[in-house]
Structures are given as C-alpha cells and as structure tokens.
Amino acid sequence: MNKRLKPVPRFRGETGERRFWETHDSTDHIDWAKAERARFPNLKPSTVSISLRLPIGLLERIKVAANKRDVPYQSLIKIWLSEKIGVR
C-alpha cells in the first residue's frame, strides 16, 4: 500500500512547529520506514549548577582523593554520584 504523503509545512518558529506536531499525525507527512538513525557525537548533556554544603573535613578528603587520581574534585564527586545511582 503506497500512501501519498502530505508535504511538511514551513514554520516561522519553534512554537508554531510544536503546535502543528501536537495536533497532526507525523505518519501523514513522513515515511518512517525510510528514516535513518541520527547521530550527534558532539552533543553535550545540559548541566545545572547547584550549591552543596559539605563539612570542611569531608571536602578536604575529597580533594585529596581527587588529587591522587589527577582529576578535579568536582569531577570526582560527579563520578562517584553517577556510580552510586548506576548512571553513566
């Protein structure tokens, strides 16, 4: 069965495009059987800055551990947190 696809309209901005796709079925406009997986090798995950109060002694011990591994202490904290919750 060969379905005739409708053209994808041109959008003025992201808001209009979002509204369109929220109310229309993409299979009317796109043949997903011909879709290819996209790769974004240089895309970095977004981050957010937080404030965390630590006892001075704990922070000093973290800094010593980071220094032994030759990594910044904030990076070591992120590594430890990811390992603890099982995220890579």
Backbone hydrogen bonds, N-H to C=O, Kabsch-Sander energy under -0.5 kcal/mol:
donor,donor_aa,acceptor,acceptor_aa,energy
3,K,1,M,-0.8
5,L,3,K,-0.5
6,K,28,D,-3.1
17,E,13,G,-1.9
18,R,14,E,-2.7
19,R,15,T,-2.3
20,F,16,G,-2.2
21,W,17,E,-2.5
22,E,18,R,-1.8
23,T,19,R,-1.0
23,T,20,F,-1.0
24,H,20,F,-0.8
26,S,24,H,-0.5
28,D,25,D,-1.7
29,H,26,S,-1.7
30,I,26,S,-2.3
32,W,30,I,-1.1
34,K,31,D,-1.7
35,A,32,W,-1.0
43,L,40,F,-1.5
54,L,52,L,-0.5
59,L,55,P,-2.4
60,E,56,I,-2.5
61,R,57,G,-2.0
62,I,58,L,-2.3
63,K,59,L,-2.5
64,V,60,E,-2.2
65,A,61,R,-2.3
66,A,62,I,-2.6
67,N,63,K,-2.5
68,K,64,V,-2.2
69,R,65,A,-1.2
70,D,66,A,-0.7
70,D,67,N,-0.8
71,V,66,A,-2.2
76,L,72,P,-2.1
77,I,73,Y,-2.2
78,K,74,Q,-2.2
79,I,75,S,-2.5
80,W,76,L,-2.8
81,L,77,I,-2.6
82,S,78,K,-2.5
83,E,79,I,-2.6
84,K,80,W,-2.3
85,I,81,L,-1.9
86,G,82,S,-0.9
87,V,82,S,-2.7
